Amino acid sequence: METKFWNRAVDVLRRGRLSTGAPGRPVKWPARWAGRLGRSDRGMTTSEYAVGTIAACAFAAVLYKVVNSGPVLSALQSLVEDALDAKF
């Protein structure tokens, strides 16, 4: 079904039979759109989500290592202690 739609859309664009509603005024589509309609991008969103998920996991792992390192832990601990010992 989807292939028939795209084939028909490309055929209409190439023959210039698509109109804007006004008689005798065909739409001038750029050639790049006519070529774009001929290709299917099925699976692109899945691969983009996969790459994004891997990047987010890598960033989380690096952040976990940084936050659990000795100097950062001692800095966070001193920050919390100073905040608790503040005089009001």
MDAnalysis code that builds the backbone (N, CA, C; Angstrom):
import MDAnalysis as mda
import numpy as np

u = mda.Universe.empty(264, n_residues=88, atom_resindex=np.repeat(np.arange(88), 3), trajectory=True)
u.add_TopologyAttr("name", ["N", "CA", "C"] * 88)
u.add_TopologyAttr("resid", np.arange(1, 89))
u.add_TopologyAttr("resname", ["MET", "GLU", "THR", "LYS", "PHE", "TRP", "ASN", "ARG", "ALA", "VAL", "ASP", "VAL", "LEU", "ARG", "ARG", "GLY", "ARG", "LEU", "SER", "THR", "GLY", "ALA", "PRO", "GLY", "ARG", "PRO", "VAL", "LYS", "TRP", "PRO", "ALA", "ARG", "TRP", "ALA", "GLY", "ARG", "LEU", "GLY", "ARG", "SER", "ASP", "ARG", "GLY", "MET", "THR", "THR", "SER", "GLU", "TYR", "ALA", "VAL", "GLY", "THR", "ILE", "ALA", "ALA", "CYS", "ALA", "PHE", "ALA", "ALA", "VAL", "LEU", "TYR", "LYS", "VAL", "VAL", "ASN", "SER", "GLY", "PRO", "VAL", "LEU", "SER", "ALA", "LEU", "GLN", "SER", "LEU", "VAL", "GLU", "ASP", "ALA", "LEU", "ASP", "ALA", "LYS", "PHE"])
u.atoms.positions = np.array([
    [0.823, -1.194, 0.000],
    [0.000, 0.000, 0.000],
    [0.864, 1.254, 0.000],
    [1.866, 1.271, 0.917],
    [2.724, 2.451, 1.027],
    [3.549, 2.645, -0.243],
    [4.037, 1.564, -0.820],
    [4.836, 1.663, -2.038],
    [4.003, 2.216, -3.177],
    [2.747, 1.785, -3.284],
    [1.883, 2.310, -4.330],
    [1.676, 3.811, -4.176],
    [1.507, 4.261, -2.928],
    [1.323, 5.693, -2.684],
    [2.527, 6.492, -3.151],
    [3.732, 6.036, -2.758],
    [4.933, 6.784, -3.126],
    [5.171, 6.755, -4.629],
    [4.937, 5.620, -5.253],
    [5.098, 5.544, -6.708],
    [4.130, 6.488, -7.402],
    [2.909, 6.536, -6.920],
    [1.917, 7.433, -7.516],
    [2.295, 8.899, -7.286],
    [2.791, 9.220, -6.086],
    [3.187, 10.596, -5.784],
    [4.342, 11.040, -6.672],
    [5.321, 10.165, -6.863],
    [6.458, 10.503, -7.723],
    [5.993, 10.672, -9.162],
    [5.098, 9.808, -9.623],
    [4.574, 9.909, -10.975],
    [3.839, 11.228, -11.183],
    [3.024, 11.619, -10.196],
    [2.281, 12.882, -10.299],
    [3.235, 14.067, -10.340],
    [4.266, 14.045, -9.514],
    [5.213, 15.163, -9.492],
    [6.013, 15.257, -10.785],
    [6.413, 14.123, -11.306],
    [7.220, 14.143, -12.521],
    [6.414, 14.577, -13.735],
    [5.150, 14.235, -13.777],
    [4.316, 14.625, -14.919],
    [3.718, 16.011, -14.759],
    [3.816, 16.590, -13.560],
    [3.308, 17.940, -13.342],
    [1.798, 18.024, -13.313],
    [1.129, 16.926, -12.914],
    [-0.326, 16.933, -12.892],
    [-0.886, 17.455, -11.575],
    [-0.044, 17.699, -10.588],
    [-0.511, 18.198, -9.302],
    [-0.765, 19.687, -9.414],
    [-1.931, 20.133, -8.998],
    [-2.246, 21.555, -9.123],
    [-2.588, 22.139, -7.770],
    [-2.598, 23.469, -7.704],
    [-2.881, 24.171, -6.463],
    [-4.367, 24.366, -6.257],
    [-5.181, 23.926, -7.146],
    [-6.607, 24.133, -7.043],
    [-7.087, 25.076, -8.126],
    [-6.201, 25.932, -8.611],
    [-6.540, 26.829, -9.701],
    [-6.271, 26.093, -11.012],
    [-7.211, 26.106, -11.931],
    [-6.991, 25.381, -13.189],
    [-5.817, 25.956, -13.983],
    [-5.009, 25.068, -14.509],
    [-3.901, 25.495, -15.370],
    [-2.697, 26.029, -14.623],
    [-2.661, 25.885, -13.287],
    [-1.510, 26.364, -12.511],
    [-0.877, 25.203, -11.761],
    [0.005, 24.465, -12.432],
    [0.640, 23.342, -11.744],
    [1.657, 23.830, -10.711],
    [1.842, 23.043, -9.690],
    [2.824, 23.363, -8.658],
    [4.213, 23.070, -9.208],
    [5.141, 23.974, -9.001],
    [6.516, 23.765, -9.435],
    [7.301, 23.196, -8.260],
    [7.420, 21.889, -8.206],
    [8.139, 21.225, -7.135],
    [9.617, 21.151, -7.478],
    [10.477, 21.445, -6.530],
    [11.910, 21.274, -6.783],
    [12.242, 19.812, -7.041],
    [13.273, 19.597, -7.801],
    [13.662, 18.234, -8.166],
    [14.037, 17.410, -6.934],
    [14.564, 18.064, -5.910],
    [14.970, 17.303, -4.723],
    [13.778, 16.690, -4.012],
    [12.615, 17.343, -4.062],
    [11.436, 16.772, -3.415],
    [10.907, 15.592, -4.224],
    [10.977, 15.684, -5.531],
    [10.527, 14.567, -6.362],
    [11.409, 13.345, -6.107],
    [12.712, 13.548, -5.968],
    [13.606, 12.437, -5.661],
    [13.407, 11.922, -4.256],
    [13.085, 12.821, -3.339],
    [12.881, 12.437, -1.938],
    [11.660, 11.547, -1.786],
    [10.627, 11.800, -2.557],
    [9.415, 10.997, -2.455],
    [9.626, 9.582, -2.973],
    [10.647, 9.372, -3.751],
    [10.897, 8.052, -4.287],
    [11.582, 7.121, -3.302],
    [12.120, 7.672, -2.215],
    [12.838, 6.860, -1.241],
    [11.992, 6.668, 0.007],
    [12.205, 5.571, 0.657],
    [11.516, 5.289, 1.914],
    [12.521, 5.401, 3.048],
    [12.143, 6.057, 4.136],
    [13.022, 6.224, 5.288],
    [12.589, 5.347, 6.457],
    [11.986, 4.227, 6.158],
    [11.574, 3.345, 7.243],
    [12.797, 2.871, 8.013],
    [12.723, 2.931, 9.330],
    [13.818, 2.490, 10.178],
    [14.746, 3.603, 10.606],
    [14.624, 4.772, 10.008],
    [15.510, 5.866, 10.399],
    [15.249, 6.290, 11.836],
    [14.011, 6.384, 12.248],
    [13.743, 6.831, 13.610],
    [14.246, 5.804, 14.616],
    [14.145, 4.542, 14.286],
    [14.620, 3.504, 15.192],
    [16.127, 3.608, 15.388],
    [16.861, 3.793, 14.317],
    [18.314, 3.897, 14.447],
    [18.709, 5.187, 15.156],
    [17.977, 6.262, 14.924],
    [18.282, 7.513, 15.623],
    [18.031, 7.379, 17.116],
    [16.939, 6.696, 17.497],
    [16.687, 6.472, 18.912],
    [17.759, 5.588, 19.525],
    [18.222, 4.596, 18.783],
    [19.265, 3.706, 19.297],
    [20.560, 4.473, 19.546],
    [20.957, 5.317, 18.610],
    [22.188, 6.102, 18.780],
    [22.026, 7.084, 19.938],
    [20.870, 7.707, 20.047],
    [20.619, 8.637, 21.155],
    [20.636, 7.941, 22.500],
    [20.087, 6.746, 22.550],
    [20.085, 5.983, 23.808],
    [21.494, 5.581, 24.206],
    [22.289, 5.151, 23.246],
    [23.680, 4.779, 23.542],
    [24.471, 5.997, 24.022],
    [24.260, 7.140, 23.375],
    [24.960, 8.356, 23.786],
    [24.538, 8.781, 25.192],
    [23.256, 8.684, 25.497],
    [22.778, 9.052, 26.835],
    [23.350, 8.110, 27.898],
    [23.431, 6.831, 27.594],
    [24.005, 5.877, 28.545],
    [25.496, 6.141, 28.764],
    [26.203, 6.453, 27.702],
    [27.632, 6.764, 27.828],
    [27.833, 8.022, 28.665],
    [27.003, 9.038, 28.433],
    [27.098, 10.273, 29.215],
    [26.776, 9.994, 30.683],
    [25.767, 9.169, 30.953],
    [25.413, 8.826, 32.331],
    [26.551, 8.074, 33.014],
    [27.223, 7.175, 32.298],
    [28.340, 6.428, 32.876],
    [29.501, 7.358, 33.219],
    [29.812, 8.289, 32.333],
    [30.892, 9.250, 32.606],
    [30.524, 10.137, 33.792],
    [29.284, 10.610, 33.830],
    [28.837, 11.453, 34.935],
    [28.878, 10.691, 36.256],
    [28.494, 9.421, 36.247],
    [28.534, 8.599, 37.454],
    [29.966, 8.459, 37.965],
    [30.895, 8.211, 37.046],
    [32.301, 8.071, 37.445],
    [32.848, 9.380, 38.020],
    [32.476, 10.499, 37.415],
    [32.972, 11.795, 37.883],
    [32.404, 12.114, 39.261],
    [31.112, 11.911, 39.441],
    [30.481, 12.259, 40.719],
    [30.968, 11.338, 41.833],
    [31.278, 10.102, 41.538],
    [31.751, 9.170, 42.568],
    [33.262, 9.211, 42.770],
    [33.960, 10.107, 42.118],
    [35.404, 10.212, 42.341],
    [35.664, 10.898, 43.687],
    [36.829, 10.671, 44.228],
    [37.179, 11.186, 45.559],
    [37.068, 12.697, 45.704],
    [37.712, 13.473, 44.812],
    [37.655, 14.929, 44.985],
    [36.228, 15.501, 44.883],
    [35.436, 14.961, 43.994],
    [34.073, 15.477, 43.836],
    [33.231, 15.104, 45.049],
    [33.380, 13.877, 45.553],
    [32.636, 13.475, 46.746],
    [32.990, 14.339, 47.946],
    [34.278, 14.621, 48.137],
    [34.677, 15.458, 49.276],
    [34.178, 16.888, 49.099],
    [34.181, 17.393, 47.875],
    [33.666, 18.750, 47.633],
    [32.164, 18.816, 47.902],
    [31.421, 17.808, 47.455],
    [29.980, 17.780, 47.714],
    [29.691, 17.632, 49.206],
    [30.487, 16.807, 49.893],
    [30.289, 16.617, 51.326],
    [30.554, 17.903, 52.081],
    [31.637, 18.617, 51.732],
    [31.927, 19.879, 52.414],
    [30.865, 20.932, 52.101],
    [30.327, 20.907, 50.894],
    [29.269, 21.848, 50.527],
    [28.011, 21.609, 51.358],
    [27.655, 20.341, 51.535],
    [26.469, 20.015, 52.327],
    [26.704, 20.342, 53.806],
    [27.890, 20.043, 54.302],
    [28.192, 20.359, 55.704],
    [28.161, 21.865, 55.954],
    [28.719, 22.643, 55.029],
    [28.677, 24.111, 55.183],
    [27.246, 24.620, 55.135],
    [26.411, 24.021, 54.302],
    [25.027, 24.457, 54.215],
    [24.264, 24.113, 55.489],
    [24.563, 22.975, 56.091],
    [23.891, 22.578, 57.349],
    [24.388, 23.360, 58.546],
    [25.639, 23.814, 58.504],
    [26.203, 24.571, 59.634],
    [25.989, 26.066, 59.511],
    [25.250, 26.501, 58.520],
    [25.033, 27.941, 58.319],
    [24.230, 28.512, 59.473],
    [24.587, 29.739, 59.874],
    [23.889, 30.421, 60.974],
    [22.840, 31.346, 60.381],
    [21.662, 31.274, 60.944],
    [20.567, 32.115, 60.463],
    [20.321, 33.261, 61.393],
])
